[in-house]
Amino acid sequence: MVKNAYSIIVILLISAFLGAGAADAQNLVTNGDFTSGISGWHLVGRGALSHDADGTGSAGSLQAEGGLAGNATQAVAGQCISVSASQGYTFRASVRAVSGVPSYCRIALFESERSDCRWLDLGAEVRRTTFSAGWDDLSGGTILTASGTSSIELRLHCATAEGDQQAILVRFDAVIVEAAAFVTEIFSDDFESGGTANWSSTVP
């Protein structure tokens, strides 16, 4: 019972930190709602990007037409964002598979020690492999940037399975990256060891 009670307290504390950070968080994505066309976004690889009036909440979305990449079809849009090192961020987007059957769609953050998003390493991603007839969420993404990170390349990416070269057409909307004051680790006691030496029932 003690372990369960402490676990609940930790969850509540982390939720409180997340809520406090989200209250005044600023979206770092340029034109993430696509009400101003697709300015701020660039094509990654082959295919084509365009603006479409269809959107989740407000009119407008980024439409990506897939192009061949190896033995699959991929539709990828990117944007370079300046971030702080050793900082927590949350990220999410919405996606709609218009035609074709993607094997997956994802929102991914690639970290770079340079300010221009070169020399990238994948930091974190959220992907889905099932799609409805309408808009689907790519949500719940979190990342704690590395100590040397200066920028991240945000990529909106859908692809067919390897060997599947069918055409795909997808749309993205409501793209958000926000700084978040979340706690990834409080201290080394993970409760699996059974130790509670760093915990107390007394309020300072």
C-alpha positions as CSV (number, residue, x, y, z in Angstrom):
1,M,0.0,0.0,0.0
2,V,2.9,2.4,0.8
3,K,4.4,1.9,-2.6
4,N,1.1,2.4,-4.4
5,A,0.5,5.6,-2.4
6,Y,3.9,7.0,-3.3
7,S,3.4,6.1,-7.0
8,I,0.1,8.0,-7.0
9,I,1.8,11.0,-5.5
10,V,4.5,11.0,-8.1
11,I,1.9,10.8,-10.9
12,L,0.0,13.7,-9.4
13,L,3.2,15.8,-9.1
14,I,4.2,15.1,-12.6
15,S,0.7,15.9,-13.9
16,A,0.8,19.2,-11.9
17,F,4.1,20.1,-13.5
18,L,2.8,19.4,-17.0
19,G,-0.4,21.4,-16.4
20,A,1.6,24.4,-15.1
21,G,3.9,24.3,-18.1
22,A,1.0,23.9,-20.6
23,A,-0.9,26.9,-19.2
24,D,1.4,29.5,-20.7
25,A,3.3,27.4,-23.2
26,Q,4.0,28.9,-26.7
27,N,3.9,26.9,-29.9
28,L,7.3,26.9,-31.4
29,V,6.0,25.7,-34.8
30,T,5.7,28.4,-37.5
31,N,2.3,28.2,-39.3
32,G,1.3,24.9,-37.5
33,D,-2.4,25.5,-38.3
34,F,-1.8,26.2,-42.0
35,T,-4.2,29.1,-42.2
36,S,-1.5,31.0,-44.0
37,G,-0.7,28.5,-46.7
38,I,2.3,26.3,-46.1
39,S,4.9,29.0,-45.4
40,G,7.7,27.8,-43.1
41,W,7.6,24.2,-44.3
42,H,9.8,22.4,-46.8
43,L,9.7,19.1,-48.7
44,V,12.0,16.3,-47.6
45,G,12.9,13.9,-50.4
46,R,10.5,13.4,-53.3
47,G,6.9,14.2,-53.7
48,A,5.1,17.5,-53.4
49,L,3.6,19.8,-50.8
50,S,0.5,22.0,-51.2
51,H,-2.1,23.8,-49.2
52,D,-5.7,22.4,-48.8
53,A,-8.8,24.0,-47.3
54,D,-9.6,20.9,-45.3
55,G,-8.6,21.3,-41.6
56,T,-9.3,19.9,-38.1
57,G,-10.6,23.1,-36.4
58,S,-9.8,26.0,-38.7
59,A,-9.6,26.0,-42.5
60,G,-6.3,24.8,-43.9
61,S,-3.9,21.9,-43.8
62,L,-0.6,20.8,-45.3
63,Q,-1.2,18.3,-48.1
64,A,1.7,15.9,-48.9
65,E,1.9,13.8,-52.0
66,G,4.2,10.8,-51.7
67,G,7.2,10.1,-53.9
68,L,9.3,7.0,-54.3
69,A,12.1,6.5,-51.8
70,G,13.9,3.2,-52.3
71,N,11.2,0.5,-52.6
72,A,8.4,2.5,-50.8
73,T,6.4,5.7,-51.1
74,Q,7.1,8.4,-48.6
75,A,5.5,11.8,-48.0
76,V,7.6,14.0,-45.7
77,A,7.4,17.7,-44.7
78,G,10.0,19.4,-42.4
79,Q,10.6,22.5,-40.4
80,C,13.7,23.6,-38.5
81,I,13.0,24.9,-35.0
82,S,15.4,26.5,-32.6
83,V,15.3,24.9,-29.1
84,S,17.2,24.9,-25.8
85,A,19.5,22.2,-24.7
86,S,18.4,20.0,-21.8
87,Q,14.9,21.2,-22.1
88,G,11.6,19.2,-22.1
89,Y,9.1,19.6,-24.9
90,T,5.8,18.1,-25.8
91,F,4.6,17.7,-29.4
92,R,1.6,16.6,-31.3
93,A,-0.2,16.8,-34.7
94,S,-3.2,15.6,-36.6
95,V,-3.1,13.5,-39.8
96,R,-5.6,12.4,-42.4
97,A,-4.9,9.6,-44.9
98,V,-6.7,10.9,-48.0
99,S,-5.8,8.2,-50.5
100,G,-3.6,5.1,-50.5
101,V,-2.8,3.1,-47.4
102,P,0.2,4.3,-45.4
103,S,2.0,1.7,-43.3
104,Y,2.5,4.4,-40.7
105,C,2.4,8.2,-40.2
106,R,4.4,10.0,-37.6
107,I,5.5,13.3,-36.1
108,A,9.2,13.0,-35.4
109,L,11.8,15.4,-33.8
110,F,15.4,15.1,-35.0
111,E,18.1,16.8,-32.8
112,S,21.1,18.7,-34.0
113,E,24.0,20.4,-32.3
114,R,24.0,23.0,-35.1
115,S,21.5,25.9,-35.4
116,D,20.5,24.9,-39.0
117,C,19.2,21.3,-38.3
118,R,22.2,19.6,-40.0
119,W,23.7,16.3,-38.8
120,L,20.5,15.0,-37.3
121,D,19.8,12.2,-34.8
122,L,16.3,11.0,-34.1
123,G,15.2,12.3,-30.7
124,A,11.6,11.2,-30.3
125,E,8.6,10.3,-32.4
126,V,4.9,9.5,-32.2
127,R,3.5,7.2,-34.9
128,R,0.3,5.4,-35.7
129,T,-0.4,2.5,-38.0
130,T,-4.2,2.6,-38.2
131,F,-6.3,5.3,-39.8
132,S,-10.0,6.3,-39.8
133,A,-11.8,8.0,-42.7
134,G,-11.2,11.4,-40.9
135,W,-8.6,13.1,-38.9
136,D,-6.4,11.0,-36.5
137,D,-4.3,12.2,-33.6
138,L,-0.5,11.9,-33.4
139,S,-0.3,12.9,-29.7
140,G,1.5,12.3,-26.5
141,G,5.0,13.0,-27.7
142,T,7.7,14.1,-25.2
143,I,11.4,14.8,-25.5
144,L,14.2,16.0,-23.2
145,T,16.8,17.5,-25.5
146,A,20.4,16.5,-25.2
147,S,22.9,18.8,-23.5
148,G,24.3,19.9,-26.9
149,T,21.1,20.3,-28.9
150,S,20.6,23.7,-30.6
151,S,17.8,22.9,-33.1
152,I,15.3,20.2,-34.0
153,E,14.0,19.2,-37.4
154,L,10.3,18.6,-37.0
155,R,9.1,16.1,-39.6
156,L,5.6,15.1,-40.6
157,H,6.1,11.7,-42.3
158,C,3.9,9.0,-43.9
159,A,5.2,6.0,-45.7
160,T,4.0,2.7,-47.3
161,A,5.4,-0.6,-46.3
162,E,8.7,-1.7,-47.9
163,G,7.9,-3.1,-51.4
164,D,4.6,-1.1,-51.6
165,Q,5.0,1.6,-54.2
166,Q,1.4,2.7,-54.3
167,A,0.6,6.4,-54.4
168,I,-0.4,8.1,-51.1
169,L,-1.9,11.5,-50.3
170,V,-2.0,12.7,-46.7
171,R,-2.8,15.9,-44.8
172,F,-1.4,17.3,-41.6
173,D,-2.8,20.0,-39.3
174,A,-2.7,21.3,-35.7
175,V,1.1,20.8,-35.4
176,I,2.4,21.9,-32.0
177,V,5.8,21.8,-30.2
178,E,5.8,23.4,-26.7
179,A,8.3,23.7,-23.9
180,A,7.1,21.7,-20.9
181,A,8.3,21.7,-17.3
182,F,8.0,17.9,-16.8
183,V,10.1,15.7,-14.6
184,T,11.7,12.6,-16.3
185,E,13.4,11.3,-13.1
186,I,13.2,12.5,-9.5
187,F,16.0,10.4,-8.1
188,S,17.3,6.8,-8.3
189,D,14.7,5.1,-6.1
190,D,12.4,3.5,-8.8
191,F,10.3,1.5,-6.3
192,E,11.3,-1.7,-8.0
193,S,14.1,-2.2,-5.4
194,G,11.7,-1.8,-2.5
195,G,13.7,1.0,-1.0
196,T,12.0,4.1,0.3
197,A,14.9,5.9,2.0
198,N,14.5,9.1,-0.1
199,W,10.8,9.4,0.7
200,S,9.1,10.9,3.8
201,S,5.5,11.3,4.9
202,T,6.5,14.6,6.7
203,V,5.8,17.9,4.9
204,P,8.9,20.2,5.2
